[in-house]
Amino acid sequence: MNELAEELLIMLKRVLFYDLLISISVFIIAYSLFRNYCLYILIGIIAAAFNFFLNSVSTNFIFSNQQQNYKIYMTISSFIRVAIVCTIGILLYNYNEASIIPFLIGYSLHFLAVIIGSLKIKN
């Protein structure tokens, strides 16, 4: 395993750990206050974490294999990730229009995990 992959694995473990802590905390708070929207918040966090994982793995794969056409691969990877998240958002919106806001809140909470994880790695 190369150095980049090792660092990526450490970063992914940290960020996903903080995602788990945030998910548990949000679940406890949201379940007691906004029981109807708790699931949508968790779906948002899970979608963001999955998107982050896919981005990290695809970027590592592209750069570690020194792909000649990395711009094409990065564009395709980004398109696929955006399509997945948009599909989830559209399905939730079609199911319940009010679910899109909690989904976006959950998706945004993932960035808190990225920030915390980055600060811990920096120190």
C-alpha positions, -999 to 999 in steps of 0.1 A, spaced: 0 0 0 14 34 -9 18 63 14 -12 82 -2 -35 52 3 -24 48 40 -31 85 47 -64 83 29 -74 53 50 -66 71 82 -85 102 70 -115 81 60 -116 63 93 -115 95 112 -141 113 92 -165 84 92 -160 80 130 -170 116 135 -199 111 111 -210 82 133 -208 104 164 -227 132 148 -253 108 135 -259 93 170 -261 128 185 -284 141 158 -306 110 160 -311 114 198 -319 151 195 -340 149 163 -359 119 175 -370 137 206 -378 170 189 -385 162 152 -394 126 151 -409 128 116 -377 142 101 -351 122 119 -348 95 92 -343 122 65 -315 138 84 -297 105 88 -302 97 51 -285 131 43 -255 122 66 -252 87 50 -255 101 15 -227 127 22 -205 101 38 -209 77 9 -202 105 -15 -171 115 4 -159 78 4 -165 75 -33 -147 107 -40 -117 97 -19 -114 62 -34 -118 74 -70 -93 102 -66 -68 80 -50 -72 54 -77 -68 79 -105 -38 96 -91 -20 65 -77 -23 48 -111 -11 80 -128 -39 79 -154 -31 99 -185 -67 111 -189 -73 119 -153 -95 149 -161 -119 127 -179 -120 102 -151 -124 130 -125 -153 145 -145 -170 111 -148 -165 104 -111 -180 138 -102 -209 133 -125 -218 99 -110 -215 112 -74 -237 142 -81 -262 120 -100 -265 96 -70 -271 125 -45 -296 142 -68 -315 110 -73 -318 105 -36 -329 141 -32 -355 138 -60 -369 105 -46 -372 120 -11 -388 152 -25 -413 131 -45 -421 110 -14 -425 140 9 -417 176 -2 -409 186 34 -382 159 36 -357 178 14 -347 204 41 -339 177 67 -320 158 40 -299 189 32 -293 195 69 -280 160 73 -259 163 42 -244 195 55 -237 180 89 -211 157 71 -190 188 65 -188 192 103 -172 157 105 -148 166 77 -137 198 95 -133 180 129 -115 152 113 -92 175 94 -84 195 126 -75 163 144 -52 151 116 -35 185 115 -27 183 152 
